[in-house]
Amino acid sequence: MNDFEMPVHPEFNQPNSDQQDSVNKPNTVDQVNNSEAEPNVEEPELEEKAETQNNAETERNAEKTEPELNFEQQKLEIPHVDFDKVDFVQKDGRTYMPSLIRPEDEDNFEIKRDFYMNGYIVLSDSVHRIRTYEIADQYLNVFQQMDQRDLYWLKFIARFKSVQSLQLINQTHLSSGIFSKFQMWSSLNKLQRLGLIQKWKYFHPIVNKNIHVFTLTVNGFRFLETFWGDQKYFQPQNFYRLNPLFHVRFWETCDVYQVLSTLPAFKGYTTMFNGYPKQDIPLVPSPLQISIELIPNTLENLVFYTCLQTDSISYYQDVVTKWSKFTDEGQNSTRPVADLPAGKNILAFYCPTLECGNNLSQQLNLANWNFTSIFLIGTFIKTKGIQNAFFLPQGDKNELCQLKFDNLLKKDQKSSENNDSQKEQ
């Protein structure tokens, strides 16, 4: 298995040999294959099964006490499952990264909107089923049709802008049983029918099959703005003008969040932080901020920027220059970052490969700045484990030096005596 080859997702069967879709045939969901669901279920069937199962579960659990869900607040707070119970991360810290593709795959990247609702073979019939809106007051009626789980998935997609179906399934595993995969698909189908999310089709070159991707629609954006106007959401009309590769950048952000949030050392996260423009200390907007104890009893706030293998350097030059000012040229590393707990702020880059990271470090001359920066490398997460995937720029050549944080996988972090990070050249 090479650095980019993806092991079979625990929820999906081996790729089909026939990858071609007929012109008027609806797409099928990647086939489910585990103990919680019937194998080889196609998406049109899955929607019906999801609704049937949800009704049956409602009756069976009528007398059971279910955790009270409230996703109407700003944060999407769910109790995460313990690390040793997470299905998609192995016990040695290795996992697949749905966003991880080869440089040539970035060059040939294609994604397209998919307007087929489940069960429809004629495009006009499918589009006719999707709700449209004439006035904002209609959002009030739609809000009353949604339950808390529907709101959760809508806001999760809004938060990460573009999300693969693989990543949505991973999120069900992180939810301590709050969400089932059937319920998730039922909510997604409902949100698409209400015209709040857009389904896309992407041929994943590593999985070697078509997968679904979800973003907000303009109506989804306006719906969220109506009820939560104080929050900032990505305007989906931007997908018409941005390079399609921005989907990959958004997938990387979701991957980093999901992998780090499984760890016992994880303390919290926020998304979209742009510094303090009103105080004349703006940052290039960061899509993800993670609070974590890389070393036991020492809290670090990692302000992430996700990188593509085909990026130009000018964007990151602006990132570094503004970060230097934000930290008073390295003299102030504890300025508040959104509403994360107080800790040392570290500029963090996620790069798919070590080569990509080294190139960026050398071009930015990162070892010679007066602030700490760190790299998280996707292929190392996959092959060596998350605890071995962090790197530090060092030396005159600004080469990345590997760090080891074995404590990241340990529940008990009371003592840091034998768990300090060790550097390997």
C-alpha positions in Angstrom: 0.0 0.0 0.0 1.5 3.3 -1.0 1.1 6.7 0.7 -2.0 7.6 -1.2 -3.8 4.2 -1.5 -6.8 4.2 0.8 -7.8 1.1 2.7 -11.4 0.0 2.3 -13.6 2.3 4.3 -15.3 0.3 7.2 -18.7 1.3 5.8 -18.1 0.5 2.1 -17.5 -2.5 -0.1 -14.7 -2.9 -2.6 -15.0 -0.6 -5.6 -17.3 -1.7 -8.4 -15.7 -2.6 -11.7 -18.4 -0.6 -13.6 -18.0 3.0 -12.7 -20.0 4.5 -15.5 -23.4 6.1 -14.7 -26.2 6.0 -17.3 -27.4 9.4 -18.4 -30.8 9.3 -16.7 -30.0 6.9 -13.8 -29.9 8.2 -10.3 -26.6 7.7 -8.4 -26.3 5.0 -5.8 -24.9 5.5 -2.4 -21.6 3.8 -1.6 -22.6 0.4 -0.3 -22.9 -0.1 3.4 -21.2 -3.1 5.0 -21.1 -3.5 8.8 -23.0 -5.0 11.7 -25.3 -2.0 12.1 -26.7 -2.0 8.6 -27.5 -4.4 5.8 -24.7 -4.7 3.2 -25.1 -3.7 -0.4 -27.9 -1.2 0.3 -28.3 1.4 -2.5 -29.3 4.9 -1.7 -32.9 4.9 -3.1 -33.5 1.9 -0.8 -31.6 3.4 2.0 -33.9 6.5 2.2 -37.0 4.3 2.6 -35.2 2.0 5.1 -34.0 5.0 7.0 -37.5 6.4 7.4 -38.9 3.0 8.3 -36.2 2.3 10.8 -36.6 5.7 12.4 -40.3 5.2 12.9 -39.7 1.8 14.4 -37.0 3.0 16.7 -39.3 5.8 17.8 -41.9 3.3 18.9 -39.3 0.9 20.5 -37.6 3.7 22.4 -40.7 5.6 23.5 -40.0 4.7 27.1 -36.3 5.1 27.0 -34.5 8.2 28.1 -32.6 9.9 25.2 -30.0 12.6 25.7 -31.7 16.0 25.1 -30.4 17.4 21.8 -30.2 21.1 21.2 -28.3 22.2 18.1 -29.9 25.7 18.0 -27.0 27.2 19.9 -23.8 28.4 18.2 -21.7 25.4 19.0 -22.3 21.9 17.7 -21.6 20.2 21.0 -21.9 16.4 21.0 -20.3 13.9 23.4 -17.5 12.2 21.5 -16.9 8.5 21.8 -13.8 7.3 23.5 -10.7 6.9 21.3 -10.6 3.2 21.8 -14.1 2.9 20.4 -13.6 5.0 17.3 -14.0 2.7 14.2 -12.2 4.8 11.6 -8.9 5.4 13.6 -6.8 2.4 14.4 -5.4 1.9 17.8 -1.9 2.8 16.6 -3.2 6.2 15.4 -3.3 5.4 11.7 -6.3 6.3 9.6 -7.3 7.0 6.0 -7.8 10.6 5.0 -10.7 11.0 2.5 -9.2 14.3 1.3 -5.8 12.8 0.5 -5.2 12.6 -3.2 -2.1 12.6 -5.5 -0.7 15.8 -7.1 -1.9 14.6 -10.6 -5.4 14.1 -9.1 -5.4 17.8 -8.1 -4.4 18.7 -11.7 -7.3 16.7 -13.1 -9.8 17.5 -10.4 -13.5 17.5 -11.4 -16.7 17.6 -9.4 -20.2 18.3 -10.6 -23.6 19.0 -9.1 -26.1 16.1 -8.8 -29.7 17.1 -8.9 -31.2 13.5 -8.8 -33.3 12.9 -5.8 -33.4 9.3 -4.6 -35.9 7.1 -6.6 -36.1 9.5 -9.6 -34.8 8.6 -13.1 -36.0 11.7 -14.9 -34.1 14.9 -14.1 -37.1 17.2 -14.4 -39.2 15.0 -12.0 -36.4 15.1 -9.5 -35.8 18.8 -9.7 -39.6 19.4 -9.4 -39.5 17.6 -6.0 -36.9 20.0 -4.5 -38.5 22.9 -2.6 -38.1 26.4 -3.8 -38.7 29.7 -1.8 -40.3 33.0 -2.8 -40.1 34.9 0.5 -38.0 34.5 3.7 -41.1 33.8 5.8 -41.3 30.3 4.2 -38.1 29.4 6.2 -40.3 29.6 9.3 -42.5 26.8 8.1 -39.5 24.7 7.1 -37.8 25.2 10.4 -40.9 23.6 12.1 -40.5 20.6 9.9 -36.9 20.0 11.0 -35.8 18.1 14.1 -32.5 18.7 16.0 -30.7 16.0 14.0 -31.6 17.7 10.8 -30.3 21.0 12.2 -27.1 19.3 13.2 -26.2 18.0 9.8 -27.2 21.2 8.1 -24.9 23.2 10.4 -22.1 20.7 10.2 -22.1 21.0 6.4 -22.2 24.7 6.7 -19.3 24.8 9.2 -17.0 22.8 6.9 -18.4 24.1 3.6 -17.9 21.0 1.6 -18.1 17.5 3.1 -17.7 14.0 1.6 -20.2 11.3 2.5 -17.2 9.3 3.9 -16.6 12.2 6.4 -20.3 12.3 7.3 -20.2 8.6 8.1 -17.0 9.2 10.2 -18.9 11.9 12.1 -21.6 9.4 13.1 -18.9 7.3 14.7 -17.8 10.3 16.8 -21.2 10.9 18.2 -21.4 8.3 20.9 -24.5 6.7 19.4 -26.5 10.0 19.0 -26.6 9.6 15.2 -27.0 6.4 13.2 -26.0 6.1 9.6 -29.7 5.5 8.6 -30.7 8.6 10.4 -27.9 10.6 8.8 -29.0 9.6 5.3 -32.6 10.3 6.1 -31.6 13.8 7.2 -29.5 14.4 4.2 -32.3 13.3 1.9 -34.7 15.5 3.7 -32.4 18.6 3.6 -31.9 18.1 -0.1 -35.7 17.8 -0.6 -36.1 21.0 1.3 -33.6 22.7 -1.0 -31.2 23.5 1.8 -28.2 21.4 0.7 -26.7 20.6 -2.7 -25.5 17.1 -3.6 -22.4 16.8 -5.8 -20.8 13.8 -7.5 -17.1 13.2 -7.3 -15.1 10.3 -8.7 -12.7 9.6 -5.9 -9.4 8.5 -7.6 -8.2 6.6 -4.5 -11.4 4.9 -3.6 -11.9 4.4 -7.3 -15.6 5.1 -7.3 -18.2 7.9 -7.3 -18.9 9.3 -3.9 -21.3 12.1 -2.8 -20.3 15.5 -1.5 -22.6 18.0 0.2 -22.6 21.8 0.4 -25.1 24.4 1.3 -27.4 25.8 -1.3 -28.1 29.5 -1.4 -31.4 28.8 0.3 -29.6 26.8 2.9 -27.3 29.8 3.5 -30.2 32.2 3.8 -32.1 29.8 6.1 -29.1 29.8 8.5 -28.7 33.6 8.1 -32.4 34.0 9.0 -32.1 32.2 12.4 -28.4 32.6 13.2 -27.4 35.8 11.5 -24.7 36.5 14.1 -22.7 33.6 12.8 -20.5 33.6 9.6 -21.2 31.1 6.9 -19.6 30.4 3.6 -21.7 31.8 0.7 -22.2 28.8 -1.7 -22.4 31.1 -4.7 -18.6 31.3 -4.3 -18.4 27.8 -5.7 -19.2 29.3 -9.1 -16.1 31.6 -9.1 -13.6 29.7 -7.0 -11.2 27.0 -8.3 -13.0 23.7 -7.8 -10.0 22.5 -5.8 -11.3 24.5 -2.9 -13.5 21.5 -2.3 -10.3 19.6 -1.5 -9.1 22.3 0.9 -12.4 22.1 2.7 -12.2 18.3 2.9 -8.7 18.6 4.4 -10.1 20.9 7.2 -12.8 18.4 8.0 -10.2 15.5 8.1 -7.9 17.4 10.4 -10.8 18.2 12.8 -12.1 14.6 12.8 -8.8 12.9 13.4 -7.6 15.3 16.1 -11.1 15.3 17.8 -10.8 11.6 18.4 -7.8 12.0 20.7 -7.8 12.0 24.5 -5.6 15.1 24.3 -8.2 17.1 22.3 -9.8 20.0 24.3 -11.9 21.9 21.8 -12.2 23.6 18.4 -13.6 26.5 16.5 -13.8 27.4 12.9 -13.0 30.5 10.9 -10.9 32.9 12.9 -9.5 36.1 11.2 -7.8 37.7 14.2 -8.9 41.1 15.3 -9.3 43.5 12.3 -10.8 46.3 14.4 -7.6 46.3 16.5 -5.5 46.3 13.4 -4.2 42.8 14.0 -6.1 40.8 11.3 -5.1 37.3 10.2 -5.7 35.6 6.9 -8.9 33.7 7.8 -8.0 30.3 9.3 -10.6 27.6 8.7 -9.9 25.6 11.8 -8.5 26.1 15.3 -7.8 23.2 17.6 -7.1 23.3 21.4 -5.0 20.2 22.3 -2.3 19.0 24.7 0.5 17.9 22.4 2.6 17.6 25.6 0.7 16.6 28.8 -0.5 19.5 31.0 0.6 22.0 28.3 -2.3 23.5 26.3 -1.6 24.6 22.7 -4.0 26.3 20.3 -3.2 25.3 16.7 -4.4 27.8 14.2 -4.6 25.7 11.0 -4.1 26.5 7.3 -4.7 23.6 4.9 -2.5 23.3 1.9 -2.8 21.9 -1.6 0.1 20.4 -3.4 -0.4 22.8 -6.3 -0.7 26.0 -4.2 1.3 29.2 -5.0 3.5 30.7 -2.3 2.1 34.2 -2.2 -1.0 33.2 -0.2 1.2 31.7 2.6 3.5 34.7 2.6 0.6 36.8 3.6 -0.4 34.2 6.2 3.1 34.3 7.8 3.4 38.1 7.7 0.1 38.7 9.4 0.8 35.9 12.0 4.1 37.6 12.9 2.2 40.8 13.6 -0.5 38.9 15.5 2.1 37.5 17.9 4.0 40.7 18.2 6.9 39.1 16.3 6.8 36.1 18.5 6.7 37.9 21.8 3.0 37.3 22.5 1.8 33.7 21.9 -1.2 33.8 24.2 -3.5 36.3 22.6 -7.1 34.9 22.7 -8.1 32.7 19.8 -11.9 32.8 19.3 -13.3 31.2 22.4 -10.7 28.5 22.9 -9.2 28.1 26.3 -6.0 30.1 27.0 -2.9 28.4 25.8 0.2 28.9 23.6 -0.8 29.8 20.0 1.0 27.9 17.3 0.8 28.6 13.5 -0.1 25.2 12.0 -0.1 23.9 8.4 -1.7 20.8 7.2 0.1 19.4 4.1 -0.8 16.2 2.2 2.9 15.1 1.9 6.2 15.7 3.5 7.5 17.1 0.2 4.8 19.6 0.1 5.5 20.6 3.7 9.3 20.9 3.1 8.7 23.1 0.0 6.5 25.4 2.0 8.8 25.6 5.0 11.8 26.4 2.8 10.0 29.0 0.7 8.7 30.8 3.8 12.0 30.5 5.7 9.9 29.4 8.7 12.8 28.3 11.0 14.0 31.9 11.0 10.8 33.6 12.2 10.4 34.4 15.9 7.3 32.4 16.4 6.6 28.6 16.5 5.1 26.9 13.5 4.2 23.3 13.1 3.2 21.0 10.2 0.8 18.1 10.2 1.4 15.7 7.3 -1.5 13.6 5.8 0.5 10.7 4.5 2.2 10.3 7.8 -1.2 10.1 9.6 -2.1 7.3 7.2 1.1 5.3 7.4 2.8 6.2 10.7 -0.1 7.4 12.9 -1.2 10.8 14.1 1.3 10.8 17.0 4.2 10.7 14.4 2.7 13.1 11.9 3.8 16.4 13.4 6.9 18.2 12.1 8.9 21.3 13.1 10.9 23.6 10.7 14.5 23.7 11.8 18.0 24.6 10.6 19.4 26.8 7.9 17.7 24.8 5.2 14.3 25.0 7.0 13.9 21.2 6.8 11.1 19.6 8.7 12.1 17.6 11.7 9.8 14.9 12.9 8.2 15.2 16.4 6.8 12.3 18.4 3.8 12.9 20.7 3.1 9.4 22.0 0.9 10.8 24.7 -1.7 11.8 22.2 -3.2 8.3 22.2 -3.1 7.9 26.0 -6.1 8.6 28.2 -4.1 9.3 31.4 -2.0 12.5 30.9 -1.5 13.4 34.5 2.3 12.9 34.3 4.5 14.2 31.5 7.7 12.7 32.9 8.2 10.1 30.2 6.0 11.6 27.5 7.9 14.7 26.3 8.1 15.0 22.6 11.2 13.5 21.0 12.7 14.9 17.9 14.0 12.7 15.1 16.0 14.0 12.2 
